[in-house]
Amino acid sequence: MSFSLKKDKHGVIVVGVDGQLIVGNRQELKQKVLDALEGGGRKFVIDFTKTGYIDSSGLGVLVSLSKKIREQGGDLRLCGLNEDLQTLFELTKLDTLFAIARTSEEALAAF
Amino acid sequence: MPLRLDVRRRATGGGFVTELSLDVPSDLEYVGPAVELIAEELPGGPLSARRIRFNLRTALAEALANAIAYGNRHDPARLVQVRVEVTHEAVHLHVTDEGDGFNPADVPDPTRPELLEREDGRGLFVLRGLVDQVAFNEKGNSVCLTLRAG
Protein backbone atom coordinates (compact mmCIF):
# COMPACT_ATOMS: atom_id res chain seq x y z
CA MET A 1 0.00 0.00 0.00
CA SER A 2 1.29 3.42 -0.90
CA PHE A 3 0.23 6.95 -1.75
CA SER A 4 1.41 9.02 -4.71
CA LEU A 5 0.95 12.76 -5.24
CA LYS A 6 1.07 14.41 -8.66
CA LYS A 7 0.27 17.98 -9.64
CA ASP A 8 -1.49 18.51 -12.98
CA LYS A 9 -0.89 21.51 -15.28
CA HIS A 10 -3.70 23.46 -13.56
CA GLY A 11 -2.20 22.93 -10.10
CA VAL A 12 -4.67 20.25 -9.00
CA ILE A 13 -3.02 17.69 -6.75
CA VAL A 14 -4.03 14.12 -7.58
CA VAL A 15 -3.44 11.63 -4.78
CA GLY A 16 -3.39 7.96 -5.76
CA VAL A 17 -4.20 5.35 -3.09
CA ASP A 18 -2.64 2.01 -3.99
CA GLY A 19 -3.97 -0.72 -1.66
CA GLN A 20 -6.23 -0.16 1.31
CA LEU A 21 -6.88 2.97 3.36
CA ILE A 22 -7.20 1.82 6.94
CA VAL A 23 -6.29 2.61 10.52
CA GLY A 24 -2.66 1.54 10.00
CA ASN A 25 -1.84 3.97 7.17
CA ARG A 26 -4.40 6.78 7.37
CA GLN A 27 -1.97 9.13 9.16
CA GLU A 28 0.49 8.84 6.28
CA LEU A 29 -2.17 9.96 3.80
CA LYS A 30 -3.31 12.75 6.11
CA GLN A 31 0.22 14.08 6.55
CA LYS A 32 0.99 14.01 2.82
CA VAL A 33 -2.17 15.95 1.97
CA LEU A 34 -1.70 18.43 4.84
CA ASP A 35 1.90 19.04 3.71
CA ALA A 36 0.63 19.77 0.19
CA LEU A 37 -2.04 22.09 1.64
CA GLU A 38 0.60 23.93 3.63
CA GLY A 39 2.69 24.14 0.46
CA GLY A 40 -0.08 26.11 -1.23
CA GLY A 41 -2.16 23.36 -2.87
CA ARG A 42 -5.88 24.08 -2.74
CA LYS A 43 -7.49 21.71 -5.23
CA PHE A 44 -7.23 17.99 -4.50
CA VAL A 45 -8.46 14.77 -6.09
CA ILE A 46 -8.07 11.47 -4.26
CA ASP A 47 -8.14 8.58 -6.73
CA PHE A 48 -9.29 5.20 -5.37
CA THR A 49 -9.04 3.28 -8.64
CA LYS A 50 -6.42 0.96 -7.13
CA THR A 51 -8.02 0.72 -3.67
CA GLY A 52 -9.50 -2.53 -2.39
CA TYR A 53 -11.12 -1.37 0.83
CA ILE A 54 -11.46 1.59 3.21
CA ASP A 55 -12.34 1.21 6.89
CA SER A 56 -14.12 3.74 9.10
CA SER A 57 -10.79 5.30 10.14
CA GLY A 58 -9.99 5.87 6.48
CA LEU A 59 -13.41 7.46 5.99
CA GLY A 60 -12.76 9.62 9.05
CA VAL A 61 -9.49 10.91 7.64
CA LEU A 62 -11.22 11.88 4.40
CA VAL A 63 -13.85 13.81 6.38
CA SER A 64 -11.14 15.58 8.38
CA LEU A 65 -9.10 16.45 5.28
CA SER A 66 -12.14 17.73 3.45
CA LYS A 67 -12.90 20.08 6.35
CA LYS A 68 -9.32 21.38 6.58
CA ILE A 69 -9.10 21.95 2.82
CA ARG A 70 -12.43 23.81 2.78
CA GLU A 71 -11.26 25.98 5.69
CA GLN A 72 -8.35 27.10 3.48
CA GLY A 73 -10.72 27.91 0.64
CA GLY A 74 -9.89 24.73 -1.25
CA ASP A 75 -11.82 21.76 -2.58
CA LEU A 76 -11.41 17.98 -2.27
CA ARG A 77 -12.95 15.59 -4.77
CA LEU A 78 -12.94 11.80 -4.83
CA CYS A 79 -12.92 9.43 -7.79
CA GLY A 80 -12.43 5.83 -8.87
CA LEU A 81 -14.63 4.21 -6.22
CA ASN A 82 -15.58 0.64 -7.08
CA GLU A 83 -19.18 -0.49 -6.57
CA ASP A 84 -18.54 -1.71 -3.01
CA LEU A 85 -16.80 1.50 -1.95
CA GLN A 86 -19.57 3.56 -3.54
CA THR A 87 -22.07 1.59 -1.44
CA LEU A 88 -19.98 2.26 1.68
CA PHE A 89 -20.12 6.01 1.04
CA GLU A 90 -23.88 5.81 0.50
CA LEU A 91 -24.38 3.69 3.64
CA THR A 92 -22.53 6.24 5.77
CA LYS A 93 -24.16 9.16 3.91
CA LEU A 94 -20.69 10.49 3.11
CA ASP A 95 -21.75 10.63 -0.53
CA THR A 96 -23.64 13.77 0.54
CA LEU A 97 -20.46 15.34 1.93
CA PHE A 98 -18.08 14.67 -0.98
CA ALA A 99 -18.12 15.43 -4.68
CA ILE A 100 -17.53 11.98 -6.18
CA ALA A 101 -16.56 11.52 -9.83
CA ARG A 102 -16.27 8.31 -11.79
CA THR A 103 -12.74 8.92 -13.09
CA SER A 104 -9.87 11.29 -12.33
CA GLU A 105 -10.46 12.97 -15.72
CA GLU A 106 -14.06 13.75 -14.73
CA ALA A 107 -12.96 14.97 -11.29
CA LEU A 108 -10.33 17.27 -12.83
CA ALA A 109 -12.74 18.59 -15.44
CA ALA A 110 -15.22 19.53 -12.69
CA PHE A 111 -12.84 22.10 -11.10
CA MET B 1 6.19 -10.09 17.02
CA PRO B 2 5.48 -12.24 13.93
CA LEU B 3 1.83 -13.20 13.40
CA ARG B 4 1.20 -16.92 13.56
CA LEU B 5 -2.00 -18.35 12.11
CA ASP B 6 -3.21 -21.71 13.36
CA VAL B 7 -5.45 -23.64 10.93
CA ARG B 8 -7.46 -26.71 11.96
CA ARG B 9 -10.07 -28.77 10.14
CA ARG B 10 -12.52 -31.01 11.92
CA ALA B 11 -15.41 -33.18 10.87
CA THR B 12 -18.90 -32.49 12.17
CA GLY B 13 -22.15 -34.32 11.63
CA GLY B 14 -22.96 -32.33 8.53
CA GLY B 15 -19.51 -31.87 6.98
CA PHE B 16 -16.29 -30.07 7.83
CA VAL B 17 -15.50 -26.96 9.85
CA THR B 18 -12.24 -25.12 9.30
CA GLU B 19 -11.00 -23.00 12.20
CA LEU B 20 -8.37 -20.30 11.89
CA SER B 21 -6.93 -18.74 15.07
CA LEU B 22 -4.66 -15.76 15.43
CA ASP B 23 -3.43 -13.67 18.37
CA VAL B 24 -2.86 -10.04 17.42
CA PRO B 25 -0.77 -7.61 19.51
CA SER B 26 -2.47 -4.38 20.55
CA ASP B 27 -0.80 -2.23 17.93
CA LEU B 28 -2.76 -0.79 15.00
CA GLU B 29 0.17 -1.55 12.68
CA TYR B 30 -0.86 -5.22 12.86
CA VAL B 31 -4.40 -4.66 11.54
CA GLY B 32 -3.55 -4.70 7.82
CA PRO B 33 -1.16 -7.70 7.97
CA ALA B 34 -3.58 -9.70 10.19
CA VAL B 35 -6.47 -9.08 7.80
CA GLU B 36 -4.41 -10.11 4.78
CA LEU B 37 -3.12 -13.25 6.51
CA ILE B 38 -6.64 -14.45 7.32
CA ALA B 39 -8.20 -13.43 3.98
CA GLU B 40 -5.48 -15.22 2.03
CA GLU B 41 -5.68 -18.41 4.10
CA LEU B 42 -9.46 -18.54 4.14
CA PRO B 43 -10.57 -21.73 2.41
CA GLY B 44 -12.71 -21.24 -0.67
CA GLY B 45 -16.33 -22.18 -0.27
CA PRO B 46 -19.09 -20.17 1.30
CA LEU B 47 -18.05 -16.64 0.30
CA SER B 48 -17.55 -15.17 -3.16
CA ALA B 49 -14.15 -13.67 -3.97
CA ARG B 50 -15.77 -10.24 -4.00
CA ARG B 51 -17.23 -10.65 -0.47
CA ILE B 52 -13.84 -11.83 0.81
CA ARG B 53 -12.07 -8.96 -0.93
CA PHE B 54 -14.38 -6.26 0.45
CA ASN B 55 -16.88 -7.29 3.16
CA LEU B 56 -14.70 -9.71 5.09
CA ARG B 57 -11.53 -7.62 4.90
CA THR B 58 -13.24 -4.35 5.87
CA ALA B 59 -15.29 -5.95 8.67
CA LEU B 60 -12.27 -7.70 10.16
CA ALA B 61 -10.19 -4.51 9.97
CA GLU B 62 -12.98 -2.62 11.78
CA ALA B 63 -13.40 -5.20 14.52
CA LEU B 64 -9.63 -5.50 15.08
CA ALA B 65 -9.10 -1.75 15.21
CA ASN B 66 -11.95 -1.36 17.73
CA ALA B 67 -10.58 -4.18 19.89
CA ILE B 68 -7.05 -2.73 19.88
CA ALA B 69 -7.96 0.92 20.36
CA TYR B 70 -11.10 0.89 22.52
CA GLY B 71 -10.91 -2.59 24.09
CA ASN B 72 -7.24 -3.11 24.88
CA ARG B 73 -6.45 0.63 24.77
CA HIS B 74 -3.20 -0.05 22.88
CA ASP B 75 -1.82 -1.91 25.93
CA PRO B 76 1.16 -3.95 24.64
CA ALA B 77 0.60 -6.52 27.40
CA ARG B 78 -2.82 -7.39 25.97
CA LEU B 79 -3.73 -9.43 22.89
CA VAL B 80 -6.74 -9.57 20.61
CA GLN B 81 -7.90 -13.09 19.82
CA VAL B 82 -9.31 -13.76 16.37
CA ARG B 83 -11.05 -17.04 15.66
CA VAL B 84 -12.64 -17.73 12.29
CA GLU B 85 -15.03 -20.64 11.75
CA VAL B 86 -15.73 -21.58 8.16
CA THR B 87 -18.63 -23.92 7.46
CA HIS B 88 -20.52 -24.75 4.30
CA GLU B 89 -23.18 -22.17 5.21
CA ALA B 90 -21.24 -19.24 6.64
CA VAL B 91 -18.07 -17.64 7.95
CA HIS B 92 -18.11 -16.58 11.62
CA LEU B 93 -15.44 -14.10 12.75
CA HIS B 94 -14.95 -13.95 16.53
CA VAL B 95 -12.86 -11.01 17.76
CA THR B 96 -12.18 -10.81 21.50
CA ASP B 97 -10.20 -8.23 23.46
CA GLU B 98 -9.08 -8.11 27.09
CA GLY B 99 -10.88 -4.87 27.91
CA ASP B 100 -13.89 -4.07 30.08
CA GLY B 101 -16.36 -4.17 27.21
CA PHE B 102 -18.91 -1.58 26.15
CA ASN B 103 -22.63 -1.26 25.46
CA PRO B 104 -23.22 -1.11 21.69
CA ALA B 105 -26.57 0.58 22.34
CA ASP B 106 -24.67 3.65 23.63
CA VAL B 107 -23.05 4.30 20.24
CA PRO B 108 -24.95 7.04 18.35
CA ASP B 109 -25.92 6.80 14.70
CA PRO B 110 -23.03 8.50 12.82
CA THR B 111 -25.29 9.41 9.89
CA ARG B 112 -27.19 11.95 12.02
CA PRO B 113 -26.61 15.33 10.34
CA GLU B 114 -24.83 16.81 13.39
CA LEU B 115 -22.42 13.85 13.52
CA LEU B 116 -21.73 13.49 9.81
CA GLU B 117 -18.55 15.57 9.86
CA ARG B 118 -17.04 13.80 12.88
CA GLU B 119 -13.80 11.97 12.18
CA ASP B 120 -14.59 8.92 14.33
CA GLY B 121 -17.62 6.93 15.50
CA ARG B 122 -18.48 5.03 12.29
CA GLY B 123 -16.89 1.66 13.07
CA LEU B 124 -19.87 -0.22 14.50
CA PHE B 125 -22.25 1.29 11.95
CA VAL B 126 -19.98 0.22 9.09
CA LEU B 127 -19.67 -3.28 10.58
CA ARG B 128 -23.44 -3.68 10.65
CA GLY B 129 -23.66 -2.70 7.00
CA LEU B 130 -20.98 -5.16 5.90
CA VAL B 131 -21.99 -8.43 7.50
CA ASP B 132 -25.22 -10.38 7.95
CA GLN B 133 -25.13 -10.47 11.74
CA VAL B 134 -23.23 -8.65 14.52
CA ALA B 135 -23.52 -10.22 17.98
CA PHE B 136 -21.70 -9.10 21.14
CA ASN B 137 -21.25 -11.13 24.30
CA GLU B 138 -22.86 -9.78 27.48
CA LYS B 139 -19.68 -8.06 28.66
CA GLY B 140 -19.20 -6.35 25.30
CA ASN B 141 -15.56 -7.37 24.78
CA SER B 142 -16.20 -10.05 22.16
CA VAL B 143 -18.01 -9.74 18.86
CA CYS B 144 -19.11 -12.43 16.44
CA LEU B 145 -19.55 -11.31 12.84
CA THR B 146 -21.41 -13.65 10.54
CA LEU B 147 -21.19 -13.60 6.77
CA ARG B 148 -23.63 -16.10 5.31
CA ALA B 149 -22.77 -17.99 2.13
CA GLY B 150 -23.01 -15.94 -1.01
Interface residues (C-beta under 8 A of the other chain):
Chain A: M1 Q20 I22 V23 G24 N25 G52 Y53 I54 D55 S56 S57 L59 G60 V61 V63 S64 K67 D84 L85 L88 L91 T92 K93 L94 T96 L97
Chain B: L28 E29 Y30 V31 G32 V35 R50 R53 F54 N55 R57 T58 A61 E62 A65 A69 P110 T111 L116 E117 R118 E119 D120 R122 G123 F125 V126 G129
